[in-house]
């Protein structure tokens, strides 16, 4: 019987995907994700303070808010595939360093222009971190059952970060200046860099042929154009050359990118992954889930504050059950996936979310805390169930060597779906809201047209008009907003039911193939034999 030497045993304990260390790796990866998720939302409550201090113009303020997700979404494929080539840990650690440096620059930015540059650099760092966390997770958890649990924890942390961002930002603004919302990143990054270097395993994909630099830049430029155009449409900007040119150019670049990848012997992204029904269906489910729901989050915040008159803190607390339910679904996701399989899990998640959206159509001009609590809990649990099943199926279908590219595709789908959701549902909301203000008695046509832009603007116009006509305009605007919200919810429910039908193409059961056996590298194996 062969004896296991202590040196060889130590090698196995340190090998990626084996031993207790993989849970420590998961903890480090979750801290990385928490920072990125926090930074995506922590600035929202600081916008008024930034505006008062730096006095940015309207365009500069828009870029301060939007440049981070715009740059991050554009570079996900570039850095995801670069990690497959040069090492995922290396890209992640560089992302840590850049994220920390950009946070320090943003905190002390003396002008709007420098803050925009710092936020863009944060987007670059985020694009380096996000796909690397998922691809390393794919590497260190070769067993699908354990990987499902890890993805559940990972997604629960993402939900926590998105929810805690505004609350943390509000707390810091009460005690410090607006730059403090960026300084919280620095101590965490100072800890994450040495800990990540010490504990995270390095992994790469296959290195056949050169890295397609031109293709990576083409994908980045194409995604930038698409996301920029979609964000302008979703922000209510008029259809103009500044909207259409980036959209068309981005679409053409992405079509060219796809054709280039199909011709290359060693493509940047192996598009054959989309030939696998489970992979392509999972990506489509991610897009549809975000398409249906992200726009609703913005509309729901306006409903709570402008229709019900809640403060920003009260609004955050009302939305908190949604996040708690999403965390619960993430932590229970692995068990549900094993019991029900991807098809039933994602389909049920879509149906549950559609039911929640339909339940919320009972919202009216008066506060109903019980209805909102039930609807938001059902919404959070259903949405996270859907996204968990879709992400897990997508990542499990991708080859290990393409883990970075697959993670980048998933995150890009998330960002594109979110942008398109804001554009589509925002357009539906505006189309249903504006006609109700066309003929309010005593209100001039020009004032009615201005009030038709948004509910907040309608309240401003009503305040300037005053008297019975102003009160009538205010009532009409509130009623029209609630009507538009109902129409938007019905459209969202339709998209979710379409996603449930799409999810029927996912596998019925969770295939748990045994993970690959980790074999020490030849040089390490020789050291182990000699030391024995």
C-alpha positions as CSV (number, residue, x, y, z in Angstrom):
1,X,0.0,0.0,0.0
2,X,1.4,3.4,-1.0
3,X,2.2,5.9,1.8
4,X,1.1,9.5,1.6
5,X,4.1,11.7,2.5
6,X,3.6,14.9,4.5
7,X,4.9,17.0,1.7
8,X,2.5,15.5,-0.8
9,X,-0.4,15.9,1.6
10,X,0.5,19.6,2.0
11,X,0.4,20.0,-1.8
12,X,-3.0,18.5,-1.9
13,X,-4.3,20.8,0.8
14,X,-3.0,23.8,-1.1
15,X,-4.3,22.7,-4.4
16,X,-7.1,24.8,-5.9
17,X,-10.5,23.3,-5.4
18,X,-9.5,21.0,-2.6
19,X,-9.4,21.3,1.2
20,X,-10.9,23.8,3.5
21,X,-8.9,26.7,1.9
22,X,-11.5,27.0,-0.8
23,X,-14.0,28.5,1.7
24,X,-11.4,31.0,2.7
25,X,-11.0,31.8,-1.0
26,X,-14.7,32.3,-1.2
27,X,-14.6,34.7,1.7
28,X,-11.9,36.8,-0.1
29,X,-13.9,36.8,-3.3
30,X,-17.0,37.9,-1.6
31,X,-15.2,40.9,0.0
32,X,-14.1,41.8,-3.5
33,X,-17.6,41.6,-4.8
34,X,-19.0,43.5,-1.8
35,X,-16.8,46.5,-2.7
36,X,-17.8,46.6,-6.3
37,X,-21.5,46.3,-5.4
38,X,-21.3,49.0,-2.8
39,X,-19.6,51.4,-5.1
40,X,-22.3,51.0,-7.7
41,X,-24.9,52.5,-5.4
42,X,-23.1,54.3,-2.6
43,X,-22.9,57.5,-4.6
44,X,-26.6,57.9,-5.2
45,X,-27.3,59.6,-1.9
46,X,-24.2,61.8,-2.2
47,X,-25.2,63.4,-5.5
48,X,-26.8,66.5,-3.8
49,X,-23.7,67.1,-1.7
50,X,-21.4,66.6,-4.7
51,X,-23.6,69.1,-6.7
52,X,-23.4,71.7,-3.9
53,X,-19.6,71.4,-3.5
54,X,-18.3,70.9,-7.0
55,X,-21.0,72.8,-8.9
56,X,-21.0,70.4,-12.0
57,X,-23.1,71.1,-15.0
58,X,-26.0,68.9,-16.0
59,X,-23.8,66.9,-18.4
60,X,-21.0,66.6,-15.9
61,X,-23.4,65.4,-13.2
62,X,-24.7,62.7,-15.5
63,X,-21.2,61.5,-16.3
64,X,-20.3,61.4,-12.6
65,X,-23.2,59.0,-11.9
66,X,-23.1,57.0,-15.1
67,X,-19.4,56.7,-16.1
68,X,-18.7,53.9,-13.5
69,X,-21.3,51.4,-14.7
70,X,-20.7,52.5,-18.3
71,X,-16.9,51.8,-18.3
72,X,-17.3,48.7,-16.1
73,X,-19.8,47.1,-18.5
74,X,-17.7,48.0,-21.6
75,X,-14.5,46.3,-20.3
76,X,-15.9,43.1,-18.7
77,X,-15.2,40.9,-21.8
78,X,-11.7,42.5,-22.3
79,X,-10.5,41.8,-18.7
80,X,-12.4,38.5,-18.3
81,X,-10.6,37.0,-21.3
82,X,-7.3,38.7,-20.3
83,X,-7.6,36.8,-17.0
84,X,-7.9,33.6,-18.9
85,X,-4.7,34.4,-20.7
86,X,-2.3,36.0,-18.1
87,X,-3.8,34.7,-14.9
88,X,-7.1,35.5,-13.1
89,X,-5.5,36.2,-9.7
90,X,-3.1,38.6,-11.3
91,X,-5.9,40.6,-13.0
92,X,-7.9,40.5,-9.7
93,X,-5.0,41.9,-7.7
94,X,-4.3,44.6,-10.2
95,X,-8.0,45.5,-10.0
96,X,-7.7,45.8,-6.2
97,X,-4.8,48.2,-6.5
98,X,-6.5,50.3,-9.2
99,X,-9.8,50.4,-7.3
100,X,-8.0,51.6,-4.1
101,X,-6.0,54.3,-5.9
102,X,-9.1,55.5,-7.8
103,X,-11.1,55.6,-4.6
104,X,-8.5,57.9,-3.0
105,X,-8.5,60.1,-6.1
106,X,-12.3,60.3,-6.1
107,X,-12.4,61.2,-2.3
108,X,-10.2,64.3,-2.7
109,X,-11.2,65.3,-6.3
110,X,-11.3,69.1,-6.3
111,X,-13.4,69.4,-9.5
112,X,-16.1,67.6,-11.4
113,X,-13.7,66.7,-14.2
114,X,-11.3,64.9,-11.9
115,X,-14.2,63.1,-10.2
116,X,-15.3,61.8,-13.5
117,X,-11.8,60.5,-14.3
118,X,-11.7,58.8,-10.9
119,X,-15.1,57.2,-11.4
120,X,-14.0,56.0,-14.8
121,X,-10.9,54.4,-13.2
122,X,-13.1,52.8,-10.6
123,X,-15.1,51.3,-13.5
124,X,-11.9,49.9,-14.9
125,X,-11.0,48.3,-11.6
126,X,-14.5,46.9,-11.2
127,X,-14.3,45.3,-14.6
128,X,-11.1,43.6,-13.6
129,X,-12.6,42.4,-10.3
130,X,-16.0,41.2,-11.2
131,X,-15.3,38.4,-13.8
132,X,-12.2,37.4,-12.0
133,X,-14.2,36.6,-8.8
134,X,-16.6,34.3,-10.7
135,X,-13.9,32.6,-12.8
136,X,-11.7,31.9,-9.7
137,X,-14.8,30.5,-8.0
138,X,-15.4,28.2,-10.9
139,X,-11.8,27.0,-10.6
140,X,-11.7,26.4,-6.8
141,X,-15.1,24.6,-6.7
142,X,-14.9,21.9,-9.3
143,X,-17.8,19.9,-7.6
144,X,-21.0,21.4,-8.9
145,X,-22.9,20.9,-5.6
146,X,-20.4,22.9,-3.6
147,X,-20.1,25.4,-6.4
148,X,-23.8,26.0,-6.3
149,X,-23.6,26.8,-2.6
150,X,-20.6,29.1,-3.2
151,X,-22.6,30.9,-6.0
152,X,-25.5,31.3,-3.5
153,X,-23.2,33.0,-1.0
154,X,-21.7,35.1,-3.7
155,X,-25.0,36.3,-5.0
156,X,-26.3,37.0,-1.4
157,X,-23.3,39.2,-0.8
158,X,-24.0,41.1,-4.1
159,X,-27.6,41.7,-2.9
160,X,-26.2,43.0,0.5
161,X,-23.8,45.3,-1.2
162,X,-26.4,46.9,-3.5
163,X,-28.7,47.4,-0.5
164,X,-26.2,48.6,2.0
165,X,-24.7,51.2,-0.4
166,X,-27.3,53.9,0.0
167,X,-27.6,53.3,3.8
168,X,-23.9,53.5,4.3
169,X,-23.6,56.5,2.1
170,X,-26.4,58.3,4.1
171,X,-24.7,57.5,7.4
172,X,-21.3,58.8,6.2
173,X,-22.8,62.0,4.8
174,X,-24.4,62.7,8.2
175,X,-21.0,62.6,9.9
176,X,-18.4,63.4,7.2
177,X,-18.0,65.0,3.8
178,X,-19.1,63.4,0.5
179,X,-15.6,62.0,-0.3
180,X,-15.9,59.7,2.7
181,X,-18.2,57.4,0.6
182,X,-15.1,56.5,-1.4
183,X,-12.6,56.3,1.4
184,X,-14.4,53.2,2.9
185,X,-12.9,51.2,-0.1
186,X,-9.2,51.9,0.8
187,X,-8.8,50.0,4.1
188,X,-10.6,47.0,2.7
189,X,-8.4,47.0,-0.4
190,X,-5.2,47.4,1.7
191,X,-6.2,44.2,3.5
192,X,-7.5,42.4,0.3
193,X,-4.3,42.9,-1.6
194,X,-1.9,40.9,0.6
195,X,-4.5,38.4,1.7
196,X,-5.5,37.8,-1.9
197,X,-1.9,37.4,-2.9
198,X,-1.3,34.9,-0.2
199,X,-4.5,32.8,-0.4
200,X,-6.0,33.0,-3.9
201,X,-4.8,30.4,-6.3
202,X,-3.6,31.4,-9.8
203,X,-5.3,29.8,-12.8
204,X,-5.3,30.3,-16.5
205,X,-7.1,29.0,-19.5
206,X,-5.5,27.5,-22.6
207,X,-2.9,29.7,-24.3
208,X,-3.2,28.5,-27.9
209,X,-2.3,31.4,-30.2
210,X,-2.0,35.1,-29.3
211,X,-4.5,37.1,-27.3
212,X,-6.8,38.9,-29.7
213,X,-6.1,42.5,-28.7
214,X,-7.9,44.0,-31.6
215,X,-11.0,41.9,-30.9
216,X,-10.9,42.9,-27.2
217,X,-10.8,46.6,-28.0
218,X,-13.5,46.1,-30.6
219,X,-15.8,44.5,-28.0
220,X,-15.0,47.2,-25.5
221,X,-15.8,50.0,-28.0
222,X,-19.0,48.2,-29.2
223,X,-20.3,47.6,-25.7
224,X,-19.5,51.2,-24.7
225,X,-21.6,52.5,-27.6
226,X,-24.5,50.2,-26.9
227,X,-24.6,50.8,-23.2
228,X,-24.2,54.6,-23.7
229,X,-27.0,54.8,-26.2
230,X,-29.3,52.6,-24.1
231,X,-28.6,54.7,-21.0
232,X,-29.5,57.9,-22.9
233,X,-32.8,56.3,-24.1
234,X,-33.5,55.2,-20.5
235,X,-32.8,58.6,-19.1
236,X,-35.5,60.2,-21.2
237,X,-33.0,61.9,-23.5
238,X,-34.5,63.0,-26.9
239,X,-33.7,60.7,-29.8
240,X,-30.8,62.5,-31.4
241,X,-27.5,61.9,-33.1
242,X,-25.8,61.6,-29.7
243,X,-28.1,58.7,-29.0
244,X,-28.4,57.0,-32.4
245,X,-24.8,57.2,-33.5
246,X,-23.4,55.3,-30.5
247,X,-26.2,52.7,-30.7
248,X,-25.6,52.0,-34.4
249,X,-21.8,52.2,-34.1
250,X,-21.9,49.9,-31.1
251,X,-24.2,47.4,-32.8
252,X,-22.0,47.3,-36.0
253,X,-18.8,46.8,-33.9
254,X,-20.4,43.9,-32.0
255,X,-21.6,42.3,-35.2
256,X,-18.0,42.6,-36.6
257,X,-16.6,41.3,-33.3
258,X,-18.8,38.2,-33.5
259,X,-17.8,37.5,-37.2
260,X,-14.2,38.0,-36.3
261,X,-14.4,35.5,-33.4
262,X,-16.0,32.9,-35.7
263,X,-13.2,33.2,-38.2
264,X,-10.3,33.0,-35.8
265,X,-8.6,29.7,-34.9
266,X,-8.1,30.9,-31.3
267,X,-11.0,33.2,-30.6
268,X,-11.1,35.7,-27.7
269,X,-14.5,34.3,-26.8
270,X,-15.5,30.8,-27.8
271,X,-18.9,31.5,-29.3
272,X,-19.5,27.7,-29.5
273,X,-20.6,28.0,-25.9
274,X,-23.8,29.6,-27.2
275,X,-24.5,26.4,-29.2
276,X,-25.1,24.7,-25.8
277,X,-28.8,25.2,-25.0
278,X,-28.2,25.5,-21.3
279,X,-25.6,28.2,-21.7
280,X,-27.5,30.4,-24.2
281,X,-30.7,30.0,-22.4
282,X,-29.1,31.0,-19.1
283,X,-27.7,34.1,-20.6
284,X,-31.1,34.9,-22.1
285,X,-32.8,34.4,-18.8
286,X,-30.3,36.9,-17.1
287,X,-31.1,39.5,-19.7
288,X,-34.8,39.1,-19.5
289,X,-34.8,39.1,-15.7
290,X,-32.9,42.4,-15.5
291,X,-34.9,43.8,-18.5
292,X,-38.1,43.3,-16.6
293,X,-37.1,44.5,-13.2
294,X,-34.3,47.1,-13.1
295,X,-36.6,49.8,-14.4
296,X,-39.1,48.9,-11.8
297,X,-36.7,49.6,-9.0
298,X,-36.3,53.2,-10.1
299,X,-40.1,53.6,-10.6
300,X,-40.8,52.0,-7.2
301,X,-38.4,54.5,-5.5
302,X,-40.3,57.4,-7.1
303,X,-43.7,55.9,-6.1
304,X,-42.6,55.6,-2.5
305,X,-41.2,59.1,-2.2
306,X,-43.3,61.2,-4.6
307,X,-46.7,59.4,-4.3
308,X,-46.6,58.1,-0.7
309,X,-44.4,61.0,0.5
310,X,-41.8,58.8,2.3
311,X,-38.4,60.1,3.1
312,X,-35.3,58.6,1.5
313,X,-34.5,56.7,4.7
314,X,-38.1,55.4,4.9
315,X,-37.9,54.4,1.3
316,X,-34.7,52.4,1.9
317,X,-36.3,50.7,4.8
318,X,-39.4,49.8,2.8
319,X,-37.2,48.2,0.1
320,X,-35.1,46.4,2.7
321,X,-37.3,43.3,2.8
322,X,-36.7,42.8,-0.9
323,X,-32.9,42.6,-0.2
324,X,-33.4,40.3,2.8
325,X,-35.6,37.9,0.7
326,X,-32.9,38.0,-2.1
327,X,-30.3,37.0,0.5
328,X,-32.4,34.1,1.8
329,X,-33.0,32.9,-1.8
330,X,-29.2,33.0,-2.5
331,X,-28.3,31.0,0.6
332,X,-31.1,28.4,-0.1
333,X,-30.3,28.3,-3.8
334,X,-28.0,25.3,-3.7
335,X,-30.5,23.1,-1.9
336,X,-33.3,24.2,-4.2
337,X,-31.2,23.5,-7.3
338,X,-30.3,20.0,-6.1
339,X,-33.9,19.3,-5.3
340,X,-35.7,20.9,-8.3
341,X,-33.1,21.1,-11.0
342,X,-32.3,24.2,-13.1
343,X,-35.4,24.1,-15.3
344,X,-38.0,24.0,-12.5
345,X,-36.0,26.4,-10.3
346,X,-35.6,29.2,-12.9
347,X,-39.1,28.7,-14.3
348,X,-40.6,28.9,-10.8
349,X,-38.5,31.9,-10.0
350,X,-39.8,33.8,-13.1
351,X,-43.4,32.8,-12.3
352,X,-43.0,33.9,-8.6
353,X,-41.5,37.2,-9.7
354,X,-44.3,37.7,-12.2
355,X,-46.9,37.0,-9.4
356,X,-45.1,39.6,-7.2
357,X,-45.3,42.2,-10.0
358,X,-49.0,41.5,-10.6
359,X,-49.6,41.7,-6.8
360,X,-48.1,45.2,-6.8
361,X,-50.6,46.4,-9.4
362,X,-52.9,46.8,-6.4
363,X,-50.8,49.8,-5.3
364,X,-52.7,53.0,-5.3
365,X,-52.4,56.6,-4.1
366,X,-52.6,55.5,-0.4
367,X,-50.0,53.6,1.6
368,X,-50.5,49.9,2.1
369,X,-47.5,48.6,4.1
370,X,-48.8,45.0,4.2
371,X,-49.2,44.8,0.4
372,X,-45.8,46.3,-0.2
373,X,-44.1,44.0,2.3
374,X,-45.7,40.9,0.7
375,X,-44.9,42.1,-2.9
376,X,-41.3,43.1,-2.2
377,X,-40.5,39.8,-0.3
378,X,-42.0,37.7,-3.1
379,X,-40.2,39.9,-5.7
380,X,-36.8,39.6,-4.0
381,X,-37.0,35.8,-3.5
382,X,-38.3,35.2,-7.0
383,X,-35.7,37.4,-8.7
384,X,-32.7,35.9,-6.8
385,X,-34.0,32.4,-7.4
386,X,-34.1,33.1,-11.1
387,X,-30.7,34.8,-11.3
388,X,-29.1,32.1,-9.1
389,X,-30.3,29.2,-11.3
390,X,-29.3,31.1,-14.5
391,X,-25.8,32.1,-13.3
392,X,-25.1,28.6,-11.9
393,X,-26.2,26.9,-15.2
394,X,-24.2,29.3,-17.3
395,X,-21.0,28.9,-15.3
396,X,-21.3,25.1,-15.1
397,X,-21.8,24.8,-18.8
398,X,-18.7,26.8,-19.7
399,X,-15.4,25.0,-19.9
400,X,-12.9,25.8,-17.1
401,X,-10.5,27.2,-19.6
402,X,-13.1,29.7,-20.6
403,X,-14.3,30.6,-17.1
404,X,-13.2,34.3,-17.4
405,X,-14.9,34.7,-20.7
406,X,-18.1,33.1,-19.5
407,X,-18.2,35.2,-16.3
408,X,-17.7,38.3,-18.4
409,X,-20.5,37.3,-20.7
410,X,-22.8,36.8,-17.7
411,X,-22.0,40.1,-16.2
412,X,-22.2,41.9,-19.5
413,X,-25.7,40.3,-20.0
414,X,-26.7,41.6,-16.6
415,X,-25.6,45.2,-17.4
416,X,-27.1,45.2,-20.9
417,X,-30.4,43.8,-19.5
418,X,-30.4,46.5,-16.8
419,X,-29.8,49.3,-19.3
420,X,-32.4,48.0,-21.8
421,X,-34.9,47.6,-18.9
422,X,-34.5,51.2,-17.8
423,X,-35.0,52.3,-21.4
424,X,-37.9,50.1,-22.2
425,X,-39.9,50.4,-19.0
426,X,-39.1,54.1,-18.7
427,X,-40.5,54.6,-22.2
428,X,-43.7,52.6,-21.3
429,X,-44.1,54.6,-18.1
430,X,-43.7,57.9,-19.9
431,X,-46.2,56.9,-22.7
432,X,-48.8,55.9,-20.1
433,X,-48.1,58.9,-17.8
434,X,-48.0,62.0,-20.0
435,X,-51.5,61.8,-21.7
436,X,-53.2,62.1,-18.4
437,X,-51.8,65.7,-18.0
438,X,-52.8,66.9,-21.5
439,X,-56.0,68.7,-20.5
440,X,-56.1,69.7,-16.8
441,X,-58.6,72.5,-16.3
442,X,-56.9,75.8,-15.7
443,X,-53.4,74.7,-16.6
444,X,-51.8,76.2,-19.7
445,X,-50.7,73.8,-22.4
446,X,-47.0,74.7,-21.9
447,X,-47.2,73.9,-18.2
448,X,-49.0,70.6,-18.9
449,X,-46.3,69.6,-21.4
450,X,-43.6,70.4,-18.8
451,X,-45.5,68.4,-16.1
452,X,-45.6,65.4,-18.5
453,X,-41.9,64.9,-18.3
454,X,-41.9,63.4,-14.8
455,X,-43.8,63.4,-11.6
456,X,-41.2,65.5,-9.8
457,X,-41.4,68.2,-12.5
458,X,-45.2,68.1,-12.3
459,X,-45.0,68.9,-8.6
460,X,-42.7,71.8,-9.3
461,X,-45.0,73.2,-12.0
462,X,-48.0,72.7,-9.7
463,X,-46.3,74.6,-7.0
464,X,-45.5,77.5,-9.3
465,X,-49.1,77.7,-10.6
466,X,-50.7,77.4,-7.1
467,X,-54.3,77.7,-6.3
468,X,-57.0,75.3,-7.5
469,X,-55.3,74.8,-10.9
470,X,-52.1,73.8,-9.2
471,X,-53.9,71.4,-6.8
472,X,-55.7,69.8,-9.8
473,X,-52.5,69.4,-11.6
474,X,-50.9,67.7,-8.6
475,X,-53.8,65.3,-8.2
476,X,-53.8,64.5,-12.0
477,X,-50.1,63.9,-12.0
478,X,-50.3,61.5,-9.0
479,X,-53.2,59.6,-10.6
480,X,-51.4,59.4,-14.0
481,X,-48.3,58.2,-12.4
482,X,-50.1,55.4,-10.6
483,X,-51.9,54.5,-13.8
484,X,-48.5,54.4,-15.7
485,X,-47.0,52.3,-12.9
486,X,-49.8,49.7,-13.3
487,X,-49.2,49.6,-17.1
488,X,-45.5,49.2,-16.6
489,X,-46.0,46.4,-14.1
490,X,-48.2,44.5,-16.5
491,X,-45.5,44.8,-19.3
492,X,-42.9,43.6,-16.8
493,X,-45.0,40.6,-15.8
494,X,-45.3,39.7,-19.5
495,X,-41.6,39.8,-19.9
496,X,-41.1,37.6,-16.9
497,X,-43.6,35.0,-18.2
498,X,-41.7,35.1,-21.5
499,X,-38.6,34.3,-19.4
500,X,-40.4,31.4,-17.7
501,X,-41.1,29.9,-21.2
502,X,-37.5,30.4,-22.2
503,X,-36.3,28.6,-19.1
504,X,-38.0,25.4,-20.2
505,X,-34.9,24.8,-22.4
506,X,-32.7,24.4,-19.3
507,X,-31.7,20.9,-18.2
508,X,-34.3,19.1,-16.0
509,X,-31.8,17.9,-13.4
510,X,-28.6,19.1,-12.0
511,X,-25.8,17.0,-13.5
512,X,-23.1,16.7,-10.8
513,X,-20.0,15.3,-12.6
514,X,-17.1,14.5,-10.3
515,X,-14.7,17.3,-10.1
516,X,-11.3,17.0,-11.8
517,X,-8.5,15.3,-9.7
518,X,-5.9,17.9,-8.8
519,X,-2.4,16.6,-9.7
520,X,0.6,18.6,-8.5
521,X,2.7,20.2,-11.1
522,X,5.8,18.0,-12.2
523,X,8.3,20.3,-10.4
524,X,6.2,20.3,-7.1
525,X,5.7,16.5,-7.4
526,X,9.5,16.0,-7.7
527,X,10.1,18.2,-4.7
528,X,7.6,16.2,-2.7
529,X,9.2,12.9,-3.7
530,X,12.8,14.2,-2.9
531,X,11.7,15.6,0.5
532,X,10.1,12.3,1.3
